[in-house]
Each structure stands twice: as C-alpha cells, then as structure tokens.
Amino acid sequence: MNVKPKQVLSYGLEDEPGLRDSVLTAFAHLFAIAASILTAPLLLAGVIGLDSEATRYVINASLVVSGIATFIQVRRFGSLGSGLLSVQGTSFAFIGPMAYAASVLPPGTGVDQLIGTLMGCSAVGGAIVIAASFFLDQLKKVFTPEVTGTTIFLLGVSLLFSAGNNILFTISDREGARLAYTFIELFVTVGTIIFLSTRAWPLGRLLSLSLGLAAGFFVAFLLGDLTVNSSEEIGVFFLLAPFRFSLDFDLLILFLLLPIFLVSLTETIGDITATSSVSAQPIEGPVYMDRLRGGVMADGVNTMLAAFLGAFPNTTFSQNNAVIAITGVASRRIGLVLAILLVLVGSIPLVSFLFTMIPGGVLHGATGFLFALIAYTGWTISRDRAQTGVRTLIIASTCSLGLMAIPGFLGSLQISIPTYLSILLGFPVATGTFIAIALQIGSLLASRKS
C-alpha cells in the first residue's frame, strides 16, 4: 500500500492530551463507529432468528467487546496489538456468509445450536488469523488487491441483494398509512446519508451513516411508527456472560467463513498501514512489520474473545483514520479513553433496547446504501489494478455465478453430488474468492517460469 507518513499532528502517538481533549476526541471516534458496531449484530441476530432478549444481549456485548478489543489493540501486551490508535468493532463482512451458513444447516437445527455453531467456527477462524499473522509476507503474495477487490465486490453485491429483499419484505408486510410511513422513513434515511456523504465537510461524510439512522429514527418517532414492547424488562446495567451461547463446530461452515477471515486479514493490513501513516509512523521496516503482525494477531485474539463472550467476529475499523486526519490527534491515550467509553455505553441496556426499535425501512435503507458502497469499493480496488484486477473480478464473478447453477443442472439429469459440495457451490462469495486465488497463484507461477 503506497502511503506516505506526512500527517501533521497536534498530538502524536505517545503524546498525552488533557482530559477535555481526550474525551472530546474519543467521542468523535465513538460517533464515527457506533452505528456500524450496533448495526452488524442487529442484522445478524435477525438472520439467525434470535429472540428479543438474545438480540439485545449480542448488541450490548458487541459494544463491550469492541471496547475490550480496542484496549488490547491500543495498549499492546508484548507483541499482541498494534500499539496504534486502532479501533476494533463487529465486522459487516460476515453478515452474508453467516446468513448463508444459517440457511444450509440441517432442518430442525435450533437457534441455540445455530448461533453456537457460527460462534464456534468464528473462534476457530480467529485462531487461524493468529497463525496467519506469522506468515504475512507469504499471504500478501496471494491475497493481492485483485483477490481482495473481487471478494469485497461479491460480498457487497450479495449483501445488497439481501438488503433489497429485506426492504421488499418490510413493504409487503405493511399497508395504508404504515406503508406510506415506511417509504417516508426510507427516503429520509437514505437521503440524509447521500446528502452528507457527498458534501465537502469531512466530519459529515464520516458520520453520514450514524446521522442517517438517527434522522430516520426521529421521523419514525414523529410518525408514531416505533414499536415498543412495554412488557420487556430493560434492566439497569448490562454484564457479559461468558459462553452465553454454547460453542459448536461444523467444518463446512468454517470453510464458508474462511475466505472472509482471510480477506478481512488483508483489510486489517491496509487499515493498520493507513493508521501508521496518518499517525506519522513508519510504513515499512521492522517497527512497522512488528506493529502489523501484532495488529493482525490481536484481530484473531479479539475474534476468539468475542465468540467466547457472545459477540460476532471483530476486525479493525478504517473510520478511525479519517478521525485522526480531521482532528490531528493520533495519541494512544485517545484509544484507551475510547475503549472505556465503548464499555460504558455497552453496559447500558437501554442502548440495545432503543436500537432494536429501528423500523425496517430505516435499518435496511441505511444498510442497503452501505452495502452498495462495499460493492463499489471492491470494484474500485480491482479497477485500480488496471487490466489484471478487472479481468480477475469478471472471471471470478462469472465463474462463481455459473457454479451456482451446477447442482440444479445435475439434479435435472438425476445426477447427485455431495451435499457439502452443493452448498459450497451455492455461495458465490466463497467460490469467487477461491477462483481469484487460483488465478493469482497461476499468475505467480507463470511469472516465475518466465
């Protein structure tokens, strides 16, 4: 990644801002990431079919675990952690794969077993990331921008289709005035996000998702379109419950999630490199590689920790780099204050209670726009690699879509194939990633021969 450490900072990495500046800057980071941390587990809980109590648990747990994970990443324990102002949170990348994984488990699989399997496989995936942190040089040769761009594009497209289906379901479930309310909330939410994300105001672009959700929620409140279950007890204080969900394991589910773990790892490399750059730290050499390895390792440890505590996979966020660039503050103290804020906010049950009240038009409209941006990001990554990137994306995407038709075609000929293979072929994100990796390995072998 070609990034030059030229950022002029008010507070450098080891500087210690006063209490007022520390809290204000930490809140800027919190506002930039809160919506993403809260939305991902809410969507995943809906896909899995968790009841309201379990849904609220995973939302609060996601915030608390993000605080603990951020503390580990920033504070650094030995070689664990980047030692930078790196922020951790629940990853959107796993929504599509986990939704597909949930749909292919045997009929009759209970919700508890389902979420236990997903979290057990996530814990194993975290362990794989830890092991991969010792082989970053080798992995970077295979997981190139061509591979990463293809995976992100396919992931964004699959998520976009899912969001579209959710919007259609929300609309079909309503009629009369309630249907009109849904369209109004959808328009306000997406309109606010588009307006802010296209302005020259950097902070507005950064907060566009959070403010879009807030605007849609406020309009729903004015229209009286918020569903409140007054019979539920909210509680005063939230506490983590280790192994709230009993962990289980399924090799096929791990195989479906594995490409996302590896591509997420490459994104972490990019995020930490960018954080080093905006923090006026080296982006090459032994110090940089030590930070990089520690940051990736912390990603894996934090994902395992999340699974044990009842939250979904964690990864580094890129929003913190924009906040550092805007504020000129790269101090690790800010990251430690932010970690405390995340734990405190996550310990308030009212936060998850209010978030679960967000109407479908608001939630799926906002995430639909976000998923479209994810797909576009994948396309731009591939496009920036000129012919090789676009060629890889087109070949992998086309082949993965063609592979989806194979089980049905063979079935029409009364030819059976193993269930595991049929399930794998039905998930284009995984097959597309494997095809892109195969193309990259073939390119490497060809270049060595020449």
C-alpha positions in Angstrom: 0.0 0.0 0.0 1.6 3.3 -1.1 1.0 5.6 1.8 3.4 8.3 2.9 3.7 9.3 6.6 3.3 13.0 6.2 0.4 13.8 8.6 1.0 17.0 10.7 -0.3 16.2 14.2 -1.5 18.2 17.2 -0.8 15.1 19.4 1.5 12.3 18.3 1.3 8.7 19.2 2.9 8.9 22.6 1.6 12.4 23.5 -0.9 12.7 26.3 -3.7 15.2 25.7 -5.5 16.7 28.6 -8.8 15.2 29.9 -11.0 17.5 27.9 -9.3 17.0 24.6 -9.1 13.2 25.2 -12.8 12.8 25.9 -13.9 15.1 23.0 -11.7 13.3 20.5 -12.7 9.9 21.9 -16.4 10.9 21.4 -15.6 11.8 17.8 -14.3 8.3 17.2 -17.3 6.8 19.1 -19.8 8.7 16.9 -18.0 7.6 13.8 -18.1 3.8 14.6 -21.1 3.4 16.9 -23.7 2.8 14.2 -21.5 0.2 12.4 -20.8 -1.7 15.7 -24.6 -1.7 16.6 -26.0 -2.4 13.1 -24.0 -5.5 12.2 -25.0 -7.6 15.3 -28.7 -6.4 14.9 -28.7 -7.7 11.3 -27.0 -11.0 12.2 -29.4 -11.6 15.1 -32.3 -11.1 12.7 -30.8 -13.5 10.2 -30.3 -16.2 12.8 -33.7 -15.7 14.4 -32.6 -14.7 17.9 -35.4 -13.6 20.3 -35.5 -10.1 21.6 -33.6 -10.8 24.8 -30.7 -12.6 22.9 -30.7 -9.9 20.3 -30.3 -7.2 22.9 -27.5 -9.3 24.5 -25.4 -9.5 21.4 -25.8 -5.8 20.7 -24.6 -4.7 24.1 -22.0 -7.5 24.1 -20.7 -6.2 20.7 -20.1 -2.7 22.2 -18.4 -4.0 25.3 -16.3 -6.5 23.4 -15.3 -3.7 21.0 -14.1 -1.7 24.0 -12.1 -4.6 25.3 -10.7 -5.4 21.9 -9.8 -1.8 21.2 -8.0 -1.7 24.6 -5.9 -4.8 23.7 -5.1 -3.3 20.2 -4.1 0.1 21.5 -2.5 -0.8 24.8 -0.5 -3.6 23.4 0.6 -6.6 25.5 4.0 -7.8 24.5 3.7 -8.5 20.8 -0.1 -8.6 20.9 -1.7 -5.4 19.4 -0.6 -2.7 17.0 0.1 -0.1 19.7 -1.6 2.5 17.4 -5.0 4.2 17.8 -6.6 1.2 16.1 -10.3 0.8 16.7 -12.0 -2.7 16.8 -15.6 -3.5 16.0 -18.0 -6.1 14.7 -17.4 -6.8 11.1 -20.1 -6.3 8.4 -18.2 -8.7 6.2 -19.6 -11.8 8.0 -23.3 -10.9 7.6 -23.7 -12.5 4.2 -21.6 -15.6 4.8 -23.3 -16.3 8.2 -26.8 -15.7 6.7 -26.0 -18.3 4.0 -24.4 -20.7 6.6 -27.6 -20.4 8.7 -29.7 -21.3 5.7 -27.8 -24.5 4.9 -27.7 -26.2 8.3 -29.9 -29.2 8.6 -33.7 -28.5 9.0 -34.7 -28.6 12.6 -31.4 -27.0 13.8 -32.3 -25.0 16.9 -31.4 -21.3 17.2 -29.1 -22.0 20.1 -27.2 -24.7 18.1 -27.1 -22.4 15.1 -25.6 -19.4 16.8 -23.3 -21.8 18.8 -22.0 -23.3 15.6 -21.4 -19.8 14.0 -19.6 -18.6 17.0 -17.6 -21.8 17.5 -16.5 -21.6 13.8 -15.6 -17.9 14.4 -13.4 -18.8 17.3 -11.6 -21.3 15.1 -11.3 -18.7 12.4 -9.8 -16.3 14.9 -7.2 -18.9 15.8 -6.4 -19.3 12.0 -5.9 -15.5 11.8 -3.5 -15.7 14.8 -1.5 -18.4 13.0 -1.6 -16.4 9.7 -0.1 -13.3 11.5 3.3 -15.2 11.4 3.1 -15.6 7.6 2.1 -12.1 6.4 4.8 -11.8 3.7 3.7 -15.0 2.1 -0.1 -14.2 2.4 0.4 -10.8 0.8 1.7 -12.5 -2.3 -1.6 -14.5 -2.7 -4.2 -12.1 -1.2 -3.4 -9.3 -3.6 -5.7 -6.3 -4.4 -7.1 -8.4 -7.3 -8.3 -11.1 -4.8 -9.4 -8.7 -2.2 -11.3 -6.5 -4.7 -13.1 -9.5 -6.1 -14.2 -10.8 -2.7 -15.3 -7.4 -1.5 -17.3 -6.8 -4.7 -19.1 -10.2 -4.5 -19.7 -9.7 -0.8 -21.2 -6.2 -1.4 -23.4 -7.5 -4.2 -24.7 -10.4 -2.1 -25.4 -8.1 0.8 -27.1 -5.6 -1.4 -29.5 -8.3 -2.7 -30.2 -9.3 0.9 -31.0 -5.7 1.9 -33.2 -5.3 -1.1 -35.1 -8.5 -0.1 -35.5 -7.2 3.4 -36.9 -3.9 2.1 -39.4 -5.7 -0.1 -40.4 -7.9 2.9 -40.9 -4.8 5.1 -43.0 -3.1 2.4 -45.1 -6.2 1.7 -45.8 -6.5 5.4 -47.5 -3.1 5.6 -50.4 -1.3 4.0 -52.2 2.0 4.1 -50.6 4.7 6.3 -48.0 2.4 7.7 -46.8 1.6 4.1 -46.5 5.4 3.5 -44.6 5.8 6.7 -42.1 3.2 5.5 -41.4 5.0 2.3 -41.0 8.3 4.1 -38.6 6.8 6.6 -36.6 5.1 3.8 -36.4 8.3 1.8 -35.3 10.4 4.8 -32.7 7.9 5.9 -31.1 7.3 2.5 -31.5 10.9 1.5 -29.6 12.1 4.6 -26.8 9.6 4.1 -26.4 10.5 0.4 -26.5 14.3 1.2 -23.9 14.1 3.9 -21.6 11.6 2.2 -21.4 13.8 -0.9 -20.5 17.0 1.0 -17.1 18.6 1.2 -17.5 18.5 5.0 -15.2 15.6 6.1 -16.9 15.1 9.5 -20.3 15.0 7.8 -19.2 12.2 5.4 -17.7 10.3 8.4 -21.0 10.5 10.4 -23.3 10.0 7.4 -24.4 6.5 8.4 -25.0 7.4 12.1 -26.9 10.6 11.3 -28.9 8.9 8.6 -30.1 6.3 11.0 -30.8 9.0 13.6 -32.8 11.0 11.1 -34.9 8.0 10.1 -35.5 7.0 13.7 -36.6 10.6 14.6 -39.0 10.7 11.7 -40.4 7.3 12.7 -40.8 8.7 16.2 -42.7 11.8 14.9 -45.0 9.5 12.8 -45.6 7.2 15.8 -44.1 4.3 13.9 -41.9 2.9 16.6 -42.8 -0.5 18.1 -42.3 -0.6 21.8 -42.7 -3.8 23.9 -43.5 -2.3 27.3 -43.7 -5.8 28.8 -40.0 -6.4 28.4 -37.7 -5.6 31.3 -34.8 -3.4 30.2 -32.6 -3.6 33.3 -30.2 -1.1 34.7 -26.8 -2.5 33.9 -25.5 -5.0 31.4 -23.0 -7.6 32.2 -21.2 -10.0 29.9 -22.0 -13.7 30.3 -19.1 -15.8 29.2 -20.3 -18.7 26.9 -23.7 -17.2 26.8 -24.1 -19.4 23.7 -22.6 -22.9 23.9 -20.0 -23.1 21.1 -20.2 -25.8 18.5 -18.3 -26.6 15.3 -19.0 -27.5 11.7 -16.2 -27.9 9.1 -18.4 -26.8 6.2 -19.4 -23.6 8.0 -15.8 -22.9 8.7 -15.0 -23.4 5.0 -17.7 -20.9 4.1 -16.4 -18.3 6.5 -12.7 -18.9 5.9 -12.4 -16.7 2.8 -13.9 -13.8 4.7 -11.5 -14.2 7.6 -8.5 -14.2 5.2 -9.7 -11.2 3.2 -10.6 -9.4 6.4 -7.0 -10.0 7.4 -5.8 -8.2 4.3 -8.1 -5.3 5.0 -6.6 -5.1 8.5 -3.2 -4.9 7.0 -4.4 -1.9 4.9 -6.1 -0.3 7.9 -3.1 -0.5 10.2 -0.8 0.7 7.4 -3.1 3.7 6.9 -3.2 4.3 10.7 0.6 4.2 10.8 0.7 6.8 8.0 -1.8 9.3 9.5 -0.1 8.8 12.9 3.3 9.8 11.3 4.7 6.4 12.0 6.8 4.2 9.7 5.0 2.2 7.0 8.0 -0.1 6.2 10.8 -1.6 8.1 11.0 -3.8 11.3 8.9 -1.4 13.5 6.1 -1.3 11.0 6.1 -5.1 10.5 6.1 -5.6 14.2 3.1 -3.4 14.6 1.4 -5.1 11.6 1.9 -8.6 13.0 0.7 -7.6 16.4 -2.4 -5.9 15.0 -3.4 -8.9 12.9 -2.7 -11.2 15.8 -4.9 -9.0 18.0 -7.7 -9.3 15.4 -7.6 -13.0 15.8 -7.5 -12.9 19.6 -10.3 -10.4 19.7 -12.5 -12.5 17.4 -11.9 -15.5 19.7 -12.7 -13.4 22.7 -15.9 -12.1 21.0 -17.1 -15.7 20.4 -16.5 -16.7 24.0 -18.4 -13.6 25.2 -21.4 -14.0 22.8 -20.5 -11.4 20.1 -19.6 -11.8 16.4 -16.2 -11.6 14.7 -14.2 -8.4 15.3 -11.9 -6.5 13.0 -10.1 -3.2 12.8 -12.2 -0.2 11.5 -11.0 2.3 8.9 -13.1 5.2 10.2 -10.6 6.0 12.9 -8.1 7.0 10.2 -10.4 9.7 9.0 -11.0 11.0 12.5 -7.2 11.1 13.1 -6.8 13.1 9.8 -9.6 15.5 10.8 -8.6 16.1 14.4 -4.8 15.8 14.0 -4.8 13.6 17.2 -3.1 10.2 17.0 -2.5 9.7 20.7 -2.9 6.2 22.1 -4.5 7.8 25.1 -7.5 8.6 22.9 -7.8 5.0 22.0 -7.8 4.0 25.7 -10.4 6.6 26.6 -12.5 5.3 23.6 -12.2 1.8 24.9 -13.6 2.9 28.2 -16.5 4.8 26.5 -17.4 1.7 24.4 -17.5 -0.5 27.6 -19.6 2.1 29.4 -22.1 2.7 26.6 -22.3 -1.1 26.0 -23.1 -1.5 29.7 -26.4 0.4 29.3 -29.2 -1.9 28.3 -31.3 1.0 27.1 -28.9 1.3 24.1 -29.7 -2.1 22.6 -33.4 -1.6 23.5 -33.6 1.6 21.5 -31.6 0.2 18.6 -34.0 -2.8 18.2 -36.8 -0.3 17.8 -35.4 1.0 14.5 -38.1 0.4 11.8 -37.2 -1.9 8.9 -37.3 0.9 6.3 -34.7 2.9 8.2 -32.4 0.0 9.0 -32.5 -1.8 5.6 -32.4 1.5 3.7 -29.2 2.6 5.5 -27.5 -0.8 5.2 -28.6 -1.1 1.6 -26.7 2.1 0.8 -23.7 0.9 2.8 -23.6 -2.4 1.0 -23.8 -0.7 -2.3 -20.7 1.3 -1.2 -19.0 -2.0 -0.3 -19.6 -3.4 -3.7 -18.3 -0.2 -5.3 -15.2 -0.3 -3.1 -14.5 -3.8 -4.4 -14.9 -2.6 -7.9 -12.6 0.4 -7.4 -9.9 -1.8 -5.8 -10.0 -4.1 -8.8 -10.2 -1.2 -11.3 -7.1 0.4 -9.7 -5.1 -2.7 -10.7 -5.8 -1.9 -14.3 -6.4 -4.9 -16.6 -5.4 -7.7 -14.1 -7.8 -6.5 -11.4 -10.9 -6.1 -13.7 -10.1 -9.3 -15.5 -9.9 -11.3 -12.2 -13.1 -9.8 -11.0 -15.0 -10.6 -14.2 -13.7 -14.1 -14.5 -14.2 -15.0 -10.8 -17.6 -13.4 -10.6 -18.8 -15.0 -13.8 -17.5 -18.4 -12.9 -18.9 -18.3 -9.4 -22.4 -17.5 -10.7 -22.1 -20.3 -13.3 -21.1 -22.7 -10.5 -24.3 -21.9 -8.6 -26.3 -23.5 -11.5 -24.4 -26.8 -11.5 -26.3 -28.5 -8.6 -29.7 -27.7 -10.2 -28.5 -28.7 -13.7 -27.1 -32.0 -12.4 -30.2 -32.6 -10.4 -32.3 -32.2 -13.5 -30.2 -35.0 -15.0 -30.7 -37.1 -11.9 -27.0 -36.9 -11.1 -26.3 -36.4 -7.4 -23.3 -34.6 -5.9 -22.2 -34.4 -2.3 -24.3 -32.1 -0.2 -21.2 -30.2 1.1 -20.1 -29.5 -2.5 -23.6 -28.4 -3.5 -23.7 -26.0 -0.5 -20.3 -24.6 -1.3 -21.1 -24.1 -5.0 -24.2 -22.1 -3.9 -22.2 -19.4 -2.2 -20.5 -17.2 -4.9 -18.5 -15.2 -2.4 -16.5 -18.3 -1.3 -16.2 -19.8 -4.8 -15.4 -16.4 -6.4 -12.6 -15.9 -3.8 -11.1 -19.4 -4.4 -11.2 -18.8 -8.2 -9.5 -15.4 -7.7 -6.8 -17.0 -5.5 -6.3 -19.8 -8.1 -5.8 -17.1 -10.8 -3.3 -15.3 -8.6 -1.3 -18.4 -7.9 -1.3 -19.2 -11.6 0.0 -15.8 -12.4 2.7 -16.1 -9.8 3.8 -19.5 -11.2 3.8 -18.1 -14.7 5.9 -15.1 -13.7 8.5 -17.4 -12.1 8.8 -19.6 -15.2 9.3 -16.6 -17.4 
